[in-house]
């Protein structure tokens, strides 16, 4: 029975000199990591973990910047049988106090035995551990891992198929309380069917700028290539966002064939890349670009294709998928022989009857793009509030069942129990419909905003806004508004204060913008401070997000 | 072009195009990057604006707070490069 460790060792025995990861860093030559080097360096980490008393099944949290050490440290954890979990590192805009609070939440629920980090972060980490009386947690610093001592026998080889291989967290303090625990078996099952969907071969070359702490980057662009003998070229998301042309240059340089991207990146690249940065760039090798992790938009595909077709981009390269960390990564994938199916549905039937009826009689319609069909081993149902099945074209919640489902939310039996219907059907929290076997995603049941591919919890933003002086306690609301130009949602925060003075409201709005930006994963522009009694609450006293969104659109956003 | 004029043009671009709050007053010593005023997704817009309007190129590896964080620092950088 294979485990991550046995597969890595096998690749190393069969093709030790094959390059599996190429690391790109601005201002430095590209660095190739072969299987032999990966195993050797990961073994050093594994030995260091073992010497410090890390045991099989312990959780190891990795807080590391983009680079080689992250890759060695991650695979070192695998080799010693530990459960790695990546956490985003502190960026320059984020407040260290908030980051520390997030870390505390993460420690609380994942109970790590150790944390691996980079030298500059060591102090903040140790202070946090001390404050939380968690001095028992071992700290590993990348510049202090002895180069000798990688053993031949790895505890990771003794892991059973059903043992947990890794944890994935989504961002934000709410997301950190919920680690998705995936077994070796679930991940191998997923890679078997997903590799088939995308027709993965060892000749493929994956190009990625995605962070490894999200499923799209971690599974599709890190674990899949290494476990399946495919090369991946990795650049940092921080460098990509400042120089998006680099991904296209890398596709050209390495004859890249596969990429995964969130929808907004199509608009972003089309608007911000200049031809002078694409001299001699050819995108002819690019066979599949999978848009996933935020709602897919036909408009964004068109904008991107029109902008880059003269560089060899093909229309059929642009594909779609729908997935979630709980199913390892993908749940559906478009058939590569076709371009994603697009249809217009009647707006009124959709809103009032929750039925996706094909548009008729020139009435107002909504354009929907398919996310393809369920991957092999994953089944879909669409259910109503009571969990009963709905017919084709009816909009309800997707429930899925698969051979690659999460084992649990780590240490959270309460959340795990709530996530499932009977007989192993997982409730995704996403709304949509099925037609002709194709999956169309329409929205979310859970109040999660997806901003540029990042999951953001409105309740986190609301409580942050309440922390700003002058804001009426408990009277803030956050929601997303779709921005057509950016191809993603934009966050709106409305906060009440006890004054109708516009000048004072503007000052508080600015304070909220700064405070929320420094204390969350996103940057907030649209903040509206209003006078008393603007915000609508439900009869039970909860903030009614959708009602407040409607009110905001009617009062402030019309004509934007 | 004087530092004051450069600051004024930069500020106008930032408040209207990046922040979409035309009435917002930016202090010239305000921390734009570490203060969370400019989002990482907008840094490239600022670099392209500088290039188009002042004929100075800021490399993508320089788009961080160690190169500039405030309007004053950015305009000083522009002037020093224009002089070369």
HADDOCK unambig.tbl for C-alpha pairs under 7 A between the chains (distance, minus, plus):
assign (segid A and resid 26 and name CA) (segid B and resid 61 and name CA) 6.77 0.50 0.50
assign (segid A and resid 92 and name CA) (segid B and resid 34 and name CA) 5.59 0.50 0.50
assign (segid A and resid 93 and name CA) (segid B and resid 33 and name CA) 6.45 0.50 0.50
assign (segid A and resid 93 and name CA) (segid B and resid 34 and name CA) 4.60 0.50 0.50
assign (segid A and resid 93 and name CA) (segid B and resid 35 and name CA) 6.28 0.50 0.50
assign (segid A and resid 93 and name CA) (segid B and resid 36 and name CA) 5.31 0.50 0.50
assign (segid A and resid 241 and name CA) (segid B and resid 40 and name CA) 6.84 0.50 0.50
assign (segid A and resid 241 and name CA) (segid B and resid 41 and name CA) 5.95 0.50 0.50
assign (segid A and resid 242 and name CA) (segid B and resid 43 and name CA) 6.56 0.50 0.50
assign (segid A and resid 242 and name CA) (segid B and resid 44 and name CA) 5.47 0.50 0.50
assign (segid A and resid 242 and name CA) (segid B and resid 60 and name CA) 5.41 0.50 0.50
assign (segid A and resid 243 and name CA) (segid B and resid 60 and name CA) 5.84 0.50 0.50
assign (segid A and resid 514 and name CA) (segid B and resid 35 and name CA) 6.88 0.50 0.50
assign (segid A and resid 514 and name CA) (segid B and resid 36 and name CA) 5.96 0.50 0.50
assign (segid A and resid 514 and name CA) (segid B and resid 37 and name CA) 6.67 0.50 0.50
assign (segid A and resid 517 and name CA) (segid B and resid 36 and name CA) 5.70 0.50 0.50
assign (segid A and resid 518 and name CA) (segid B and resid 36 and name CA) 5.89 0.50 0.50
assign (segid A and resid 523 and name CA) (segid B and resid 36 and name CA) 6.94 0.50 0.50
assign (segid A and resid 523 and name CA) (segid B and resid 39 and name CA) 5.63 0.50 0.50
assign (segid A and resid 525 and name CA) (segid B and resid 19 and name CA) 6.06 0.50 0.50
